Amino acid sequence: MIHQTAIIDSKAKLAPNVSVGPWSYIGEGVEIGEGTVIGSHVVIKGPTKIGKNNKIFQFASVGEECQDKKYAGEATRLEIGDNNIIRESVTIHRGTIQDNSLTKIGSGNLLMAYVHVAHDCIVGDNNIFANNATLAGHVHVGDFAILGGFTGVHQFCKIGSYSFCGVGSVVVKDVIPYLMAAGQNAVPHGMNTEGLKRKGYSAEAISALKKAYKIIYRQGLTLAAAQHDLVELAKQEPCVQLIVDFLQNSSRGIIR
């Protein structure tokens, strides 16, 4: 159902069963997949592609031009997958040509009220960003990560899959997969064992990840030496390979 007060640009493409609430604006170059529900007073600008069965609450701003001063009106874009929940007053900006011209959010994510996802961020699947969590430009987030309320992530940082950042964390370097981090600036606080248990990780896998934590953070090793030991540990327990791969792709360095 499209409310009579909603403004839909003639060049926007909405699947037949998309719902748009009162006083919302859907701009040129926007595509919205079937089953998606747009609340009232939502602004969506293009080029933006939104998948199926998303729910976007009132006052969200999706696909707006970014706040990077280098941006000069280029045709960058935003892509959002399926089954996401985007709560009140969330802001998501399109990319810049200085990166890949793309901001991308996967599927199954929950973005709580006032979350901000800046230009060129790449967000995976099934993440939870609590109220007022903020991603600066070019941040990458894996899958099943949780950012506590008021967490701020610095530009170009990477947040590993299955990690947890506590409320009010300030993240200025990369957070490895499975890690619990908190503080200003954020520091390690062990592996996210409770979260991993809830995800069905075996006792053997969790034990191996605890060993990985000790290798990185408790044995006084250089990161290069720690990576060598992690490669060997990954041969015994495949879940450790996620950390090995993450470290190989880390450019800012990890929190230690």
C-alpha positions in Angstrom: 0.0 0.0 0.0 1.3 3.4 -0.9 -0.1 6.2 1.3 -1.7 9.1 -0.7 0.7 11.6 0.9 3.9 9.7 0.0 6.0 11.1 -2.9 7.3 8.5 -5.3 9.5 9.6 -8.1 8.4 8.3 -11.5 11.8 6.8 -12.1 11.8 4.8 -8.8 11.0 1.1 -9.1 8.9 -0.5 -6.3 7.8 -4.1 -6.3 4.0 -4.4 -6.3 3.6 -5.3 -2.6 6.0 -2.7 -1.2 4.3 -0.6 1.5 5.1 3.1 1.9 3.8 5.2 4.8 2.6 8.8 5.0 4.8 11.7 4.1 7.7 9.5 2.9 9.8 10.3 -0.1 11.2 7.8 -2.6 13.6 9.4 -5.1 14.9 8.8 -8.6 17.1 5.7 -9.0 15.6 3.8 -6.0 14.7 0.1 -6.3 12.8 -1.6 -3.6 12.1 -5.4 -3.5 9.0 -7.2 -2.6 7.6 -7.3 0.9 9.6 -4.3 2.1 7.8 -1.9 4.4 8.7 1.8 4.5 7.3 3.7 7.5 6.2 7.3 7.7 8.5 10.3 7.1 11.3 8.1 5.6 13.6 9.6 2.9 15.2 7.3 0.4 17.4 8.7 -2.3 19.2 7.0 -5.2 21.0 5.3 -6.7 19.9 2.9 -4.0 18.8 -0.8 -4.3 16.9 -2.3 -1.4 16.1 -6.0 -1.3 13.2 -8.0 0.0 11.3 -8.0 3.3 13.1 -5.1 4.9 11.4 -2.9 7.4 12.4 0.8 7.6 11.0 2.8 10.4 10.0 6.5 10.6 12.5 9.3 10.0 15.2 7.1 8.6 17.4 8.7 5.9 18.6 6.1 3.4 20.9 6.7 0.4 21.7 10.3 1.1 24.8 12.0 -0.3 27.8 11.5 2.0 29.4 14.0 4.4 32.9 13.6 2.9 34.0 17.0 1.7 35.6 15.4 -1.4 32.2 14.3 -2.6 31.3 16.4 -5.7 27.9 14.9 -6.7 29.2 11.8 -8.4 26.8 8.9 -9.1 27.7 6.6 -6.2 25.3 4.0 -4.8 23.9 2.1 -1.9 22.9 -1.5 -1.8 20.9 -3.1 1.0 20.1 -6.9 1.1 17.0 -8.7 2.5 15.3 -9.0 5.9 17.0 -6.0 7.5 15.4 -3.9 10.3 16.3 -0.3 10.1 14.9 1.6 13.1 14.0 5.2 13.8 16.3 8.0 12.5 19.0 5.7 11.1 21.2 7.4 8.5 22.9 5.5 5.7 25.0 7.3 3.1 26.1 6.4 -0.4 29.7 5.8 -1.3 32.5 7.9 -2.9 34.5 7.5 -6.0 37.7 7.6 -3.9 36.7 4.0 -2.8 34.4 1.7 -4.8 31.5 4.2 -5.1 29.5 1.8 -3.0 28.1 1.5 0.5 26.7 -2.0 1.1 24.7 -3.6 3.8 24.0 -7.3 3.7 21.0 -9.2 5.0 19.4 -10.0 8.4 20.9 -6.9 10.1 19.3 -4.9 13.0 20.2 -1.2 13.0 18.7 0.3 16.1 17.6 3.9 16.5 20.0 6.7 15.4 22.7 4.3 14.0 24.9 6.0 11.3 26.5 4.0 8.5 28.8 6.4 6.6 30.1 6.4 3.0 31.8 3.3 1.6 31.1 1.1 4.6 30.7 -2.6 3.8 28.5 -4.5 6.3 27.9 -8.2 6.2 25.0 -10.3 7.5 23.2 -10.8 10.8 24.9 -7.9 12.7 23.3 -5.9 15.5 24.2 -2.2 15.9 22.6 -0.9 19.1 21.3 2.7 19.5 23.6 5.5 18.3 26.4 3.1 17.1 28.4 4.9 14.4 30.5 3.7 11.5 32.8 6.3 10.0 33.7 6.1 6.3 35.2 3.0 4.8 34.6 0.7 7.8 34.1 -3.0 7.1 32.1 -5.3 9.4 31.9 -9.0 9.0 28.9 -11.2 10.0 27.2 -11.7 13.4 29.1 -8.8 15.1 27.5 -6.7 17.8 28.2 -3.1 18.4 26.9 -1.8 21.8 25.1 1.5 22.1 27.2 4.6 21.4 30.1 2.6 19.9 32.1 4.7 17.5 34.3 3.1 14.8 37.1 5.1 13.2 37.6 5.4 9.4 39.0 2.4 7.6 38.7 0.0 10.6 37.5 -3.6 10.3 35.2 -5.3 12.7 35.6 -9.1 12.6 32.8 -11.6 12.5 31.3 -12.8 15.8 33.0 -10.0 17.7 31.4 -7.9 20.4 32.1 -4.2 21.2 30.7 -3.0 24.6 28.6 0.1 25.1 30.4 3.4 24.5 33.5 1.8 22.9 35.8 3.9 20.7 37.4 1.7 18.1 40.5 3.1 16.4 42.1 -0.1 15.2 40.8 -3.4 13.8 38.8 -5.9 16.1 39.7 -9.5 15.3 36.9 -12.1 14.8 35.4 -13.6 18.0 36.9 -10.9 20.3 35.2 -8.9 23.0 36.3 -5.3 23.1 35.4 -2.3 25.2 36.7 1.0 26.4 37.9 4.4 25.1 40.0 3.5 23.3 38.7 -0.1 23.0 41.0 -2.9 24.3 40.6 -6.7 24.3 38.6 -8.4 27.0 38.8 -12.1 25.9 36.9 -14.1 23.4 33.1 -13.8 23.0 32.6 -17.2 24.4 29.0 -16.8 25.5 28.0 -15.5 22.1 29.8 -18.4 20.4 28.0 -20.9 22.6 24.7 -19.4 21.5 25.8 -19.8 17.9 26.5 -23.5 18.5 30.3 -23.5 18.6 31.6 -26.7 20.1 33.7 -26.8 23.3 36.7 -27.8 21.2 36.3 -24.8 18.9 35.9 -22.4 21.8 39.0 -23.9 23.5 41.0 -23.4 20.3 39.8 -19.8 20.1 40.9 -19.2 23.7 44.3 -20.5 22.7 44.3 -18.1 19.8 43.6 -15.2 22.2 46.6 -16.2 24.4 48.9 -16.4 21.3 47.9 -12.9 20.2 47.5 -11.2 23.6 49.3 -13.1 26.4 52.5 -14.5 25.1 54.4 -11.3 24.3 54.8 -12.4 20.6 55.2 -10.0 17.7 52.2 -10.2 15.5 54.2 -11.9 12.8 55.2 -14.6 15.2 51.7 -14.9 16.5 50.4 -15.4 13.0 52.8 -18.3 12.5 51.4 -20.1 15.5 47.8 -19.3 14.5 48.3 -20.9 11.2 49.4 -24.1 12.9 46.4 -23.9 15.3 44.0 -23.4 12.4 45.2 -26.8 11.0 43.7 -28.4 14.2 40.6 -26.2 14.4 39.2 -24.6 11.2 37.4 -21.7 13.0 40.8 -20.2 13.8 41.4 -19.7 10.1 38.9 -16.7 10.2 41.4 -14.9 12.5 44.4 -15.9 10.2 42.6 -14.5 7.2 41.6 -11.3 9.0 45.1 -10.6 10.2 46.4 -11.0 6.7 44.0 -8.3 5.5 44.3 -5.9 8.4 45.8 -2.5 7.3 45.3 -0.4 10.4 46.6 -3.0 12.8 44.6 -4.7 15.6 43.7 -3.5 19.0 46.1 -5.0 21.5 
